[in-house]
Amino acid sequence: MKLKLTLLAVAAALVIAAFLFIDLPHNWDYALPRRFKKVLAITLTGGAIAYATLIFQTMTNNRILTPNVIGLDSLYMLIQTFVIFAFGVVSLPSTNQGVNFTLTVGIMMLFVGLLYKLIFKREGNNLFFLLLIGLVMGTMFGSMSTFMQVLIDPNDFLIVQGKMFASFNNVNEDLLLISVLILAAVALYAMRFSKYLDALSLGKEHAVNLGIPYNFVVKNLLVIVAILIAVSTALVGPITFLGLLVVNLAYQFMRTYRHRILIPGAMLISIIALVGGQLIVERVFTFETTVSVIINFIGGAYFLYLLLRESKA
């Protein structure tokens, strides 16, 4: 297992080095910091999404689910569309990245908090009821976004369209620093629950029989998942199938159930996929597409493969 993690770490380092130094212009003192900022944003986003998806699949005991099923991606697009629909493209929430980031993360966390409070208010409601409600809410958010996108000016729609796909090209340094601090704090808090993950992967009944405070652990892990997804989405935009792709690849490559191996493995694979994808976007496609389009295409095809494989099992 250590050899596989070492190979992944070396591969990630090589891909990052290639991204930083290939075709580096003579004014490297200007270009290199910008590329490093992209790599840092990619590392944060990839690591956060991989970790959130892995523990979400562990809680649900299902490898074809992602945290996006709660509706956070759809809510993100609803917020961005509503800001332009209600206030215009020259308003403060639209032009100021800091205000937009704070507003987006705040509303997403408020939504998750209300959802959790309503679902877990009574003892009879469970995690799968939460997924069902989240799926319905996500569909409703998507419909509301589409309705407003039809009504806004076509020029304004181009701004909204740009937010539909993740982009690492214009990441604000201040937002990057705030994201680092938030994700670091969440990671430290999440460490106290890492000892429960292996048992949670066995299912609720086995976890309870092993003495794990199931409801307490699940509620806290769901909050952690929500924060990770909210911050990463607000920072760069939605990447729907990234977590599904990298976590399942980690399971197949690492061949273990131990999360102390799976977590770094999934995060490294995610970083390799995102940095490599961004390298292809910039050097092969010359910015004619975005990395999220490539990831979602591959991830969507892989999702269909998983569904077909499950149906045959």
C-alpha positions as CSV (number, residue, x, y, z in Angstrom):
1,M,0.0,0.0,0.0
2,K,2.8,2.4,0.8
3,L,4.4,1.7,-2.6
4,K,1.2,2.6,-4.3
5,L,0.8,5.8,-2.4
6,T,4.5,6.6,-3.2
7,L,3.8,6.1,-6.9
8,L,0.8,8.3,-6.7
9,A,2.7,11.0,-4.9
10,V,5.5,10.9,-7.4
11,A,3.0,11.0,-10.3
12,A,1.3,14.0,-8.7
13,A,4.7,15.8,-8.2
14,L,5.7,15.1,-11.9
15,V,2.3,16.4,-13.2
16,I,2.6,19.5,-11.1
17,A,6.2,20.1,-12.2
18,A,5.1,19.7,-15.8
19,F,2.3,22.2,-15.3
20,L,4.6,24.7,-13.6
21,F,7.6,24.6,-16.0
22,I,6.5,23.5,-19.4
23,D,6.7,26.4,-21.9
24,L,7.6,28.8,-19.0
25,P,8.2,32.2,-20.7
26,H,11.3,34.4,-20.1
27,N,9.3,36.6,-17.7
28,W,9.0,33.6,-15.3
29,D,8.9,35.8,-12.3
30,Y,5.4,36.9,-13.5
31,A,4.2,33.6,-15.0
32,L,5.4,31.2,-12.3
33,P,3.4,32.7,-9.3
34,R,0.2,32.7,-11.4
35,R,0.8,29.0,-12.3
36,F,1.5,28.2,-8.6
37,K,-1.7,29.9,-7.6
38,K,-3.6,27.7,-10.1
39,V,-1.9,24.6,-8.7
40,L,-2.8,25.6,-5.1
41,A,-6.4,26.1,-6.1
42,I,-6.5,22.7,-7.9
43,T,-4.9,21.0,-5.0
44,L,-7.4,22.5,-2.5
45,T,-10.4,21.7,-4.7
46,G,-9.3,18.2,-5.7
47,G,-8.4,17.2,-2.2
48,A,-11.6,18.6,-0.7
49,I,-13.9,17.0,-3.3
50,A,-12.1,13.6,-3.0
51,Y,-12.2,13.6,0.8
52,A,-15.9,14.7,0.9
53,T,-17.0,12.1,-1.7
54,L,-15.1,9.3,0.0
55,I,-16.6,9.8,3.5
56,F,-20.1,10.5,1.9
57,Q,-19.9,7.2,0.1
58,T,-18.8,5.5,3.3
59,M,-21.8,6.9,5.3
60,T,-24.3,5.9,2.6
61,N,-22.5,2.6,1.9
62,N,-22.9,3.3,-1.8
63,R,-20.1,4.0,-4.4
64,I,-22.2,5.6,-7.0
65,L,-23.4,8.5,-4.9
66,T,-21.7,11.9,-4.5
67,P,-22.4,14.8,-2.1
68,N,-23.9,16.7,-5.1
69,V,-27.0,14.6,-4.7
70,I,-27.9,16.9,-1.8
71,G,-28.4,19.6,-4.4
72,L,-25.4,21.9,-3.6
73,D,-24.3,22.3,-7.2
74,S,-27.8,23.2,-8.3
75,L,-28.0,25.7,-5.4
76,Y,-24.7,27.3,-6.4
77,M,-26.1,27.9,-9.9
78,L,-29.3,29.2,-8.5
79,I,-27.4,31.8,-6.4
80,Q,-25.2,32.9,-9.3
81,T,-28.2,33.2,-11.6
82,F,-30.4,35.0,-9.0
83,V,-27.6,37.6,-8.3
84,I,-27.5,38.6,-12.0
85,F,-31.3,38.3,-12.5
86,A,-32.1,40.5,-9.5
87,F,-29.2,42.9,-9.3
88,G,-27.5,42.8,-12.7
89,V,-24.0,42.1,-13.9
90,V,-22.5,45.4,-12.5
91,S,-23.9,44.9,-8.9
92,L,-21.6,44.3,-5.9
93,P,-22.4,40.6,-5.4
94,S,-21.7,40.0,-9.1
95,T,-18.5,42.0,-9.6
96,N,-16.8,41.6,-6.1
97,Q,-15.5,38.0,-5.8
98,G,-15.1,38.3,-2.0
99,V,-18.8,39.3,-1.5
100,N,-19.9,36.6,-4.0
101,F,-17.8,33.9,-2.3
102,T,-19.1,34.9,1.2
103,L,-22.7,35.1,0.0
104,T,-22.5,31.7,-1.8
105,V,-20.9,29.8,1.0
106,G,-23.2,31.4,3.6
107,I,-26.4,30.5,1.7
108,M,-25.2,27.0,0.9
109,M,-24.3,26.3,4.6
110,L,-27.7,27.8,5.7
111,F,-29.5,25.5,3.3
112,V,-27.6,22.5,4.6
113,G,-28.2,23.5,8.2
114,L,-31.9,23.9,7.7
115,L,-32.0,20.6,5.7
116,Y,-30.2,18.7,8.4
117,K,-32.3,20.2,11.2
118,L,-35.6,19.3,9.5
119,I,-34.5,15.8,8.5
120,F,-32.9,14.8,11.8
121,K,-35.4,16.5,14.0
122,R,-37.2,13.3,14.5
123,E,-35.5,10.0,15.3
124,G,-37.4,8.1,12.6
125,N,-35.8,10.1,9.7
126,N,-32.6,8.7,8.3
127,L,-29.8,9.5,5.9
128,F,-31.5,8.1,2.8
129,F,-34.6,10.3,3.5
130,L,-32.1,13.2,3.5
131,L,-30.8,12.1,0.1
132,L,-34.3,11.9,-1.3
133,I,-35.2,15.4,-0.1
134,G,-31.8,16.7,-1.3
135,L,-32.4,15.2,-4.8
136,V,-35.9,16.9,-5.0
137,M,-34.5,20.2,-3.8
138,G,-31.7,20.0,-6.4
139,T,-34.2,19.4,-9.2
140,M,-36.2,22.4,-8.0
141,F,-33.2,24.6,-7.8
142,G,-32.2,23.6,-11.3
143,S,-35.7,24.4,-12.6
144,M,-35.7,27.8,-11.0
145,S,-32.2,28.6,-12.4
146,T,-33.4,27.6,-15.9
147,F,-36.5,29.8,-15.6
148,M,-34.4,32.9,-14.6
149,Q,-31.8,32.2,-17.3
150,V,-34.6,32.3,-20.0
151,L,-35.7,35.7,-18.8
152,I,-32.4,37.5,-18.4
153,D,-30.7,39.5,-21.2
154,P,-28.6,37.2,-23.5
155,N,-25.5,39.2,-22.7
156,D,-26.1,38.6,-19.0
157,F,-26.6,35.0,-19.7
158,L,-23.1,34.7,-21.0
159,I,-21.9,35.7,-17.5
160,V,-24.1,33.1,-16.0
161,Q,-22.9,30.5,-18.5
162,G,-19.3,31.2,-17.5
163,K,-20.1,30.1,-13.9
164,M,-21.6,26.8,-15.0
165,F,-18.1,25.3,-15.4
166,A,-15.2,25.2,-13.0
167,S,-12.3,27.6,-13.9
168,F,-8.9,27.9,-12.3
169,N,-7.8,30.8,-14.4
170,N,-8.9,33.8,-12.3
171,V,-8.8,32.6,-8.8
172,N,-8.6,35.5,-6.3
173,E,-5.6,35.3,-4.0
174,D,-7.6,36.5,-1.0
175,L,-10.3,33.9,-1.5
176,L,-7.6,31.3,-1.9
177,L,-6.1,32.2,1.5
178,I,-9.6,32.2,3.1
179,S,-10.3,28.8,1.5
180,V,-7.0,27.4,2.8
181,L,-7.8,28.5,6.4
182,I,-11.3,27.1,6.3
183,L,-10.3,23.8,4.8
184,A,-7.4,23.4,7.2
185,A,-9.7,24.0,10.2
186,V,-12.3,21.5,8.8
187,A,-9.5,19.0,8.2
188,L,-8.3,19.3,11.8
189,Y,-11.9,18.9,13.1
190,A,-12.5,15.9,10.7
191,M,-9.5,14.0,12.1
192,R,-11.4,13.2,15.3
193,F,-13.9,11.2,13.3
194,S,-11.4,9.4,11.0
195,K,-11.2,6.4,13.5
196,Y,-14.9,5.7,12.8
197,L,-14.8,5.5,9.0
198,D,-13.6,1.9,8.6
199,A,-16.5,0.7,10.8
200,L,-19.0,3.0,9.1
201,S,-18.2,1.4,5.8
202,L,-19.7,-1.9,7.2
203,G,-23.2,-0.3,7.5
204,K,-25.3,1.3,10.2
205,E,-26.2,-1.9,12.0
206,H,-22.6,-3.1,12.3
207,A,-21.3,0.3,13.3
208,V,-23.9,0.6,16.1
209,N,-23.1,-2.9,17.3
210,L,-19.4,-1.9,17.5
211,G,-20.3,0.9,19.9
212,I,-20.1,3.8,17.5
213,P,-22.4,6.8,18.3
214,Y,-23.8,6.6,14.8
215,N,-26.1,9.6,14.6
216,F,-23.6,11.9,16.2
217,V,-20.8,10.8,13.9
218,V,-23.0,11.0,10.7
219,K,-24.3,14.4,11.5
220,N,-20.8,15.8,12.1
221,L,-19.5,14.1,9.0
222,L,-22.4,15.5,6.9
223,V,-21.5,19.0,8.1
224,I,-17.9,18.5,7.2
225,V,-18.9,17.2,3.7
226,A,-21.2,20.2,3.2
227,I,-18.4,22.7,4.1
228,L,-15.9,21.1,1.9
229,I,-18.2,21.0,-1.1
230,A,-19.5,24.5,-0.5
231,V,-16.0,26.1,-0.3
232,S,-14.6,24.2,-3.2
233,T,-17.6,25.0,-5.4
234,A,-17.8,28.7,-4.4
235,L,-14.0,29.0,-5.1
236,V,-13.8,27.6,-8.6
237,G,-17.3,26.4,-9.7
238,P,-19.0,23.0,-9.9
239,I,-17.2,19.8,-11.0
240,T,-20.0,17.2,-10.7
241,F,-18.4,13.9,-11.5
242,L,-14.9,14.4,-10.1
243,G,-15.4,12.8,-6.7
244,L,-17.3,9.8,-8.2
245,L,-14.4,9.2,-10.7
246,V,-11.4,9.6,-8.4
247,V,-12.9,7.8,-5.4
248,N,-13.8,4.7,-7.4
249,L,-10.4,4.7,-9.1
250,A,-8.9,4.9,-5.6
251,Y,-10.9,1.8,-4.5
252,Q,-9.8,-0.1,-7.6
253,F,-6.1,0.9,-7.4
254,M,-5.6,0.7,-3.6
255,R,-7.6,-2.5,-3.2
256,T,-8.3,-1.9,0.5
257,Y,-11.1,-0.7,2.8
258,R,-8.8,1.2,5.2
259,H,-9.5,4.9,5.0
260,R,-6.0,5.9,6.2
261,I,-4.9,4.5,2.8
262,L,-7.9,5.4,0.7
263,I,-8.1,9.1,1.7
264,P,-4.6,10.1,0.6
265,G,-4.9,7.8,-2.4
266,A,-8.1,9.5,-3.6
267,M,-6.8,13.0,-3.0
268,L,-3.6,12.3,-5.0
269,I,-5.6,10.8,-7.9
270,S,-7.9,13.8,-7.8
271,I,-4.9,16.2,-7.9
272,I,-3.4,14.2,-10.8
273,A,-6.7,14.3,-12.7
274,L,-7.3,18.0,-12.2
275,V,-3.7,19.2,-12.9
276,G,-3.3,16.9,-15.8
277,G,-6.7,18.0,-17.2
278,Q,-5.8,21.6,-16.8
279,L,-2.5,21.0,-18.5
280,I,-4.3,19.4,-21.5
281,V,-6.8,22.3,-21.6
282,E,-4.0,24.8,-21.8
283,R,-1.4,23.0,-24.0
284,V,-3.6,20.8,-26.2
285,F,-7.0,22.6,-26.5
286,T,-5.5,26.1,-26.0
287,F,-8.3,27.1,-23.6
288,E,-11.1,26.2,-26.1
289,T,-12.7,24.1,-23.3
290,T,-12.6,23.8,-19.6
291,V,-11.2,21.1,-17.3
292,S,-14.7,20.5,-15.8
293,V,-16.0,19.6,-19.2
294,I,-13.3,16.9,-19.7
295,I,-13.8,15.6,-16.1
296,N,-17.6,15.5,-16.4
297,F,-17.4,13.7,-19.7
298,I,-15.1,11.0,-18.5
299,G,-16.8,10.9,-15.1
300,G,-20.3,10.7,-16.7
301,A,-19.2,7.8,-18.9
302,Y,-17.7,6.1,-15.9
303,F,-20.9,6.6,-13.9
304,L,-22.9,4.8,-16.6
305,Y,-20.3,2.0,-16.5
306,L,-20.8,1.7,-12.7
307,L,-24.6,1.6,-13.1
308,L,-24.4,-1.1,-15.8
309,R,-22.0,-3.1,-13.7
310,E,-24.2,-2.8,-10.6
311,S,-27.3,-3.9,-12.6
312,K,-25.4,-7.1,-13.8
313,A,-24.2,-8.0,-10.3
